[in-house]
């Protein structure tokens, strides 16, 4: 049976229903040039989205897509494709407000002399949930990851690869091939493209290939490539290509080179005879002050040098020198002298040369890289910190939680967990503004920070949700702390009235995994919200 159509669109409506009305998949017809207006939909689409046909035809694609108006750029890009339908992942909002993950096969069609976009919608929410771990892994890694078929065409790209290639959405990349990005768009680096395609076509893996790729605008950037073939049985079906953008690394290397040119390092010469006893034979005049050696001590003395390092550092240093001597490779190593907080970090670099008598001679320099190591430590700390609240972020919390799980598994060490959520945050944020929302997040963060121990891990889990890990803490104490936190937030009297939190709290059971505990505590949080909010529920 055909759907009922408005009279003014009767011919097109009947044509659409004849073609797609009985299709088992939701089908939506969109006009990209008319602000993404929804032109029509079949019965399955109306059932899926929960609208009547008249209601649905009053909407635009950005009304049902969580991307909002930015989806119009994607729609126009797809409508420009010369042929074929490419699957895209979106999140669509139904009439009742729920959000579903969908895969949309979209492509241009001509219907009654009008160029429209035909979208076949597939609900993949359950599939997405099953893929969530892998998706989060791909999205969280700081390297580009993409799949190619045996012709070099993309089968998937992760967000880092999309950004590296200079695009905004995977829909702009998925229809392209790797050839465009290996070298220039018109002049690829043939040898390197051939090696990558060999992995996809013949199964010949590529390891750590130093190459140059190009962004969408033609800008070159240095990369390190790895291509691993995808095998199904005895057949090669493509390859997974991962690449690291080396732009920043190259910039750091240039900065270090500038530093070396500007500040003279300590020059040394050393020898490793076949007997294996390493000996420094020369240091320049700056060595004593550089290394912090006393005026009467000989900087070439093995005893003096070894006293500057811990035993493990000294042994590691000797082993690295011997490896370089055995292979006649250049030597490079970072190490710390004088230990502790005041210790100095050095970078040692040397060339090796074998003498006629079998001795291997090292000619090199020692450079002070203390400032760089401190910067790296600060950057690493910043990568694990939430910038708004100053608390640890989700990545750090997951690392600490995993460590607690290992200690519990190995020795039965107890720990408790809290998951905290600000009640009605979206409504408060919408009513009072984002600045007030930020103030609420900082207030809750400060409350958690003031009421936690140094051994606890307090983190912003995401959005308005926080998590607290309490090592060596039983449920009774964790519950008391949770109630204290809840009361402190309610009593804080911020500029925004009605601020409160709901809390789930639980103690790890013997042999329980961290993931299982988190699920229990998260479920307790949902009970707290369902039971009226501003309360603590035990897992």
N, C-alpha and C positions, 0 to 999 in steps of 0.2 A: 504494500500500500504506500502511495506517495505521501509525503508530508504536505500539509496545507501551506500555500504560498500567498503572499500579498499580490494583489492583482497587477500592480505596476511592474512587478518582476516575474510575472507568471511564466513567460516563455523560458527565461534563463533558469528559473527555479525548477520548472518541469524537466529541463535538460539536465540540470545538476542532479535532481532526484533519480532520473532515469539512469544516469551514469553511476551514481555513488550512493543512492539512497539505501540500498540493501547491503552495502559493503559491511563486513564484520568489524572493521576498524573505524575509529573516529576520523572523519575527514573534515577539514576546515578550509574554506576558500578566503583568501586575504587579498586586499588591494594595496600593494606597497606604496603606490603613488598617491593614495588618498589617506595619508596619515595612518597607514596600517589598518584600515577599516576592515571588519569582518563582514564579508559579502554573504556568505552562506555556510551551512554546516549540515551534515547528514544526521540521521536519527541517533547513531551511536555517539556522535560528538555531543549532541544535546543531552543524552543520558549521562555521558561521562562528566560534562561540565556542570550539569544541573540547571540549565536554563531552558526557557521556552525558545522557540525559533525566533519569535519577534524580539525577545529580550537579547538574544545572542547577537542578532544583526544590528543592534544599537551599540555594540562594543567595538573596541579596537584591540589589536593584538597586544598592545601594552597594558590593557586592562587585565589580561589573563597571564601575562608573562612577568615573572618577578624581576626581570631586567629593566622593566619600565620602558621608557621611551628609547633607551639605548638599543633596544631590540630592533628598532626600525632600521638602523644601519646594517644589522645582520640580514634582515629581510630583504633590503635592497641589494645587498651583495649577492644573496642566493638567487634573487630574481634576475640577476644579470648573467647567470651561468648559461652557457650555450645549450646544455642538455644534461639530462640525468638528474637523479635525486640523491642528495648526499645526507646521510643521517647526522642530526645535530641533537645534542643533549640540552634540555632546558628544564626549568621548574615552572609549572603552570598552576595558577590559583583557580580553584573551583568556586562555584556560586556560594557554597557554605563557608568559604574562607580557608579551607584546607589546601595544602600545597602538595602536589604530586610531581615526582620526577618523570619526565616523558622523553621519548626519543622521537624526533620529528623528521620524516622524510619529506623534504620540501623541494619544489621545483616549479619553474614557470609553465603556465598553460595559457592557451588562447580559448576563451569562452565567449562566443557571440562578439567577436572582434575586440574583445577587451583582454589585455594582458594582466593575468592574475597570478597569484602564488597558491599552488595546491599543496596542502600540508596533511600528510597522513600521520596520525598521532598514535604512538604506542606507549602505554603506561608501563614504565620500567622501574617503578619505585622499589619493588622487591629485589629486582636485579641490582639496582644501585646500592641498596643496603648490603647485599652480598659482596659487591665490589668495593665497598667503602674503604676497607683497609688499604687495598691496593691503590685506590684513587688518592687517598690521603697521603700515602707514601710517595706517589709520583708527584703530587702537588707540593709536598713539603721539601723534597730534595732540591738542592741548589744547582742542579745540573739539568741541561735539556735532555729529555728522553722522547724518542719518537719511534714509531714502527713504520717500516716500508715493505712493500710487496716486492716480488721478484723483478718488477720493472722500475723500481725506485719510487713509486707513488706512495704517499703517506697513507697509513691506515689509522694512526692515532698520533697525537702530539700532546705533551703535558704543558701546563701553563708556562713553565720556565722556558720551554722551547718556543712557544708562541711569542713570549716577550723578547727572547733573544733574536728571533727573526724579524722583530719590529712590527708585529701585528697586534690587534686588540682581542681577537676572538679566533678560536680554532677553526671556525667556518671559513676564514680567509686563507687558511693554510692547508686544510685537509684535501683540497682538490689539486694541490700542487705536487711537484716531485722534488726529491732531494737534489736533483741536478741543478736546480735554480740557486741553491744555497752553497754548493761546493764551487767556490770561485765566483765568477761573474754570472749574471743571468744568461748572457749570450755566449760567454766564453768560460765554461767551467774548467776547473783544474782537472784535466782529463785523467791523469794517472790516479789521482786521489778518488775521483768519482768512480773510476773503474774498480778500485779496491773495495770501496763501500758496496758497490753493486754486486761484486763477486760474493760478498758475504750473504747478500739477499738471494742471489741466483744459484750459487754453487756451494755455499756453506763454508767459504774460506773466511775465517774470523780475522778481524783487524784489531790490533791491540795498540793503544796509546799512540795513535797517529797524530803528529803535530801538523796542523793544517791551517788554512785560512778559509773562513766561511764569510758569506755576505748577507747583510740584512736586506729587508725589502727595498730600502732606498739605495742599495748598492754599496753601503759602507762596509768595508772589510773588518773582520775581527778575528783574532787568533783563537784557536781552539785545540783541545786535545780530544781525539775521537776514539771511541771503541764501538765496533760493530759486531754483534753476536747473532749468528743465524738462528732462525726459528725453524725447527724441524718437527714435522708431523709424520711419524713413522720413518720411512726411509727418504722422504721427500723434504726439500727445503722450500718453505712457503714465504720466506721473506727474512727480515732481520730487525733486531732492536738496535737502534743507534743511540748512544749516549755521548754527550759532548760537554766539555767544561769550557766556559768562556774564560780565556786567559787574559783578557784585557787588563783587569786590575792587577793580576799577578805580574804581567809584563810592566805595568806602570810602577809597581813596587820594586821590581828588579832595576828599573831605570833610576828610581829614587835612591836605591842602595848604591848603584854605580856612581851617582852624583855625590853621595856622601863619601864614598871611597876616594873620589877625586879631590874632594874638598878637605877631608881630614885624613892625614897620613896614618896608616896603621902600623902595627909592629911587624917588621920583617923578620923571618926566621928561616933557618936551614936545619934540617934533621936528616939522619941516616938510619936505615934499617938494614943491617948486614944479614947474610944467610943464617947466622946464629940466632937471629930473632930478638936481639937486645936493642930496643929503640933508644936513640940518643940524640938530643938536640945539640948541634955543633955551633950555632950562631944565633944571636938576637941583636937587633940594632939598639942604639942608645936609649930609645924611649921605652924599652921593655920593662925596666924596674918600676917606673911610676905607673905605667899602664897596667902591670900585673899586681902592683901593690907589694913588691918584694923589697925587703930591707936593704940598706946601703951596703952591707957586708956580705950579703948572700949572692951566690952565683946563679943567675936566671937560667943557665943551661944545665944546672944540676938536676938530675932526675929526682933526688930526694926533695929539693926545694919545690919543683914543679908539682910533684905528686901531693905535697902538703896543701896545695891550693884547692884540691878537688876532693870530693868524697871518694871512697874506695870504688864504689860502683861506677862513678863517672870516669875515674882514671882507667879502670879496666875496659869500659866501653870505648874510651878514646883510643887506647892501644889496639883494641880489636879492629876498629874502623881503619886505623893507619895500616895495619897488617893486611887487611882485605884489599885496600887500594894498592899496596905494594905488590901483592900477589898478582893482581890483575893489571897492574900498571895503568890504573885509572886515576883521574884527578881526585884529590881528597877534599871533602867538604863536610864540616860538622859544626853543629851548635852545641855549646856546653856552658855550664856555669862555674865560676870560680869564687872562692871565699864564702860560698853558701849563704843561707839565711836571707833575710829581707834586703840586706845591703849587698848581696852578691852581685857580681857583674856577669852579664851574659856576653859570650864571645862567639864570633863566627870565624872558624878556621878554614882557610882555603889554600890548597897547594897543588902543584904539578909534580908528577913523579917521573923519575928517569933512572934507568938501570945503568950502573957503571960496569966497566969491563970486569972488575973483580967480583961482580955479583951483588954489590951493595945497591940498594934503592935509595936514591936521594930525593928528599922533599924540599922544594923551594916554595915558600908561601908567605901569607900574611895572617895576622889576627886582627879582627875588627870588633869594635865595641857595638853590640846590637841591643844593649840594655833597654834603651828607649823604645825600640821596635817591639821587643818582647812585652814590655809593659803595656804598650798600645794594643798588642794582640790580646793580652789578658783582659784589658778593658773592653775591647770589641767583643770578645767572647762572653764577658759578663753582660754587656748590653744586649747580645743576641738571646740571652736567657731571662731578660727583664722586661716586664710590661711598662712601656713608656708613660702611660697615663697615671698609673697608681704607684709605680716604683716597686711593686711586688714581683716575685718571680712569675714567669709566664708558663703556659701549658707545657711547652717542650721541656723546660727544666723540671716541672712537677712530675712529668711522666718518667724522667730519668731517675729522680729520687724515689718515686713509688716503686719502680722496678728494682732498685737497690734494696728497698725494705722487703720486697717479696723474696729476694735471694737470701737475705739474712734470716727471714722467717723460715724459709725452706731448709736452710743449713743448720740453724741452731734453735729454731722455734721462737725467735724474738718477737714479742707482741707489738702491735701498733694499731692505732685507731685512725679513722678517716672522717672528715666532715665535708659535706658539700653544701654550699650556702648560695641562696638566690634572693635578689632584691625583689620584694613583692610589688606587683603592678608597675614595674620599672618603665615599660613602654608608655603607659598612660601618663605617668608622672613626667617622663621625658618630653612627650608630645605637648603636655599642658604647660610646662615651665621652661622648656627650651633645652637645647643640648648642653649649654654651659651648666645649667642646674643639674643635668644628668651626669656630667663629668664630676661635679662637686659631690653628688651622691656616691658615685663609685669611689672617689678618693676618701670620703668619710668612712665608708665601710672598710676600705683597705686600711686606713689608719687605726680603726677599731681592732681589726684582726691583728695588725702589727703590734699594737700595745698589749694585747692580751695573749700573745704567743711567746713561747720560750725560744731561746737561741737555737735549740735543737729541732724545733718544729719547722716545717716547710709550708709557707703561706703563699698561695699563688692565685692569680686571676685566671680562671679556667677558660673564660671566654664570655664576651658580652657582659651581662650583669651577674654572672655566676663565678663563685670563688671556691677554692678547695684548700683544706688544711690537713696536712699529714702530721700525726702525733706519734713519734717513735716511743716505744716503751711505755705506752699509755693504755690503761684498761678502759673499758666502756664507761664505768661510773665517773671517772675523772673527765673523760672526753665529753660526756653528757653535761656535767656541771659547767665545763668551759663553754659548751654550745649555748646553754641557757644564759650564761653571763654575757656572751657576745650578743645574743638576741636582745637581751634587756638593755645593753649599752647602746645599741643602734637605735632602739625605740626611744631611749631617754636622751639621745644626743640633741634633739630639738634643732635640726638643721633649718635652713631657709625654706626648704620644701616640707610642708606638713605631711604627716602620714607615712613617713619612711619607716619601713620595717623589713625584716628578713625572715625567710623560712629556711630551716636547717635539717638535713638528714645526717645522722651520725651512726657509726658502727665500728666494732672491733673485729679484726681479722680472726677467723676461726682456724683451728689447727689444720694445716695443709691447704688452706684456701688460697687461691691465686689473687693477685691484686685486681685483676680484671673483674673477677667474681665479686670481690668486696665492693669495688666501685659501683657495680650494678646494683648491689643491695642498698648501698647508701643513697644512690641516685633515686632508687624507687622510694626510699623513705622520705626523701625531699619532696617527691611528687605527692606523697600522702600528706605531708605537712601543708602543701599548698591546697590540696583537695579538701583538707579538714579545717580550712578557714584562714590559713597563712599566719604569719607572725608567731610561729611555734616550732618546736623541735620534735622530730619523730625519730625513733630508734630503728635501725635496720635489723 
